[in-house]
Amino acid sequence: MVVKGRYGRGMPRKMASSYSTIAFVMLIMFSFLFLSLLVFGIFFIPSSGSSKGVSKANDLTSIAHNVLNKFNDKGRRDQWVELLSWEPRASVYHNFLSKEECEHLINLAKPNMVKSTVVDSSTGKSMDSRVRTSYGTFLARGGDEIIKNIEKKIADFTFIPVEHGEGLQVLHYEVGQKYEPHNDYFNDEFNTKNGGQRIATVLMYLSDVEEGGETVFPNAKGNFSSLPYWDQLSECGKGGFSVKPKMGDALLFWSMNPDASLDPSSLHGGCPVIRGNKWSSTKWLRVHEYKV
Ligand SMILES: O=C(O)CCC(=O)C(=O)O
């Protein structure tokens, strides 16, 4: 026995046509919704992993490169972050400062340059020293709009707030002048009263140096003689992992490990300048707010 439907075999034509109208309207609505989600970026169609610009997991250099390039002004030199070393943790941000910013810092500093000193660990006072033969001066934090902008860029680069930074120090080294290897962190309580320990340093090169003047890390771990610029380094520069000064580049290195212990591999110095002269600017960053 064949059981017939309520309407017998098949639907009445009128009903069938209203179902297809509903289906058509729903199809249009879904297509519209799908296109809207795509346009507003709520979801995306994955492309094959080999496409350009897709970085591997943990490939920090290319992540930073991709992000930083977005902020590149028209006509400005390419900017990217290069990881240099894990012990100490160090990276360089290429073309961090423009030529105009470098010149601005040098011009502000020039009238006030005095023989560089080191900090006495018992009194916290500055004292003359043979380990440091450069000339330098400090520029007040937030001293003008250009300094404010540089300090904001440093905060973005390091993830450490502007208020944790000491004032910028500008240094000038002439032929033969140097800064012997030292750590930027303190071994006493006096110097850590304001702001706590120095956690990291950003060293900005305000000029190129024809020969010598490298920043050297004598305790760094790695096979440095395989570096492509090894042959261009001075004897002092070959005494560890070295960064050659290049105008506008900013070297970031950490004096503290992620577990808050001090990192002795952050020992560093400025090699003697052999030809030309060197201008640099240092920003020391503290664990806590540094009151100025
Ligand atoms: O000039 C350099 O390369 C090193 C400077 C330095 O060590 C410092 O300012 O703490």
The ligand as a MOL file (V3000), in Angstrom:
LIG
                    3D

  0  0  0     0  0            999 V3000
M  V30 BEGIN CTAB
M  V30 COUNTS 10 9 0 0 0
M  V30 BEGIN ATOM
M  V30 1 O 79.9350 54.2130 23.6590 0
M  V30 2 C 79.7740 53.0130 23.7770 0
M  V30 3 O 79.8380 52.2550 22.8140 0
M  V30 4 C 79.5030 52.4640 25.1450 0
M  V30 5 C 78.8360 53.4750 26.0170 0
M  V30 6 C 78.4980 52.8920 27.3310 0
M  V30 7 O 78.9650 51.8710 27.6980 0
M  V30 8 C 77.5270 53.5450 28.2170 0
M  V30 9 O 77.1200 54.6720 27.9470 0
M  V30 10 O 77.1600 52.8860 29.2390 0
M  V30 END ATOM
M  V30 BEGIN BOND
M  V30 1 2 1 2
M  V30 2 1 2 3
M  V30 3 1 2 4
M  V30 4 1 4 5
M  V30 5 1 5 6
M  V30 6 2 6 7
M  V30 7 1 6 8
M  V30 8 2 8 9
M  V30 9 1 8 10
M  V30 END BOND
M  V30 END CTAB
M  END
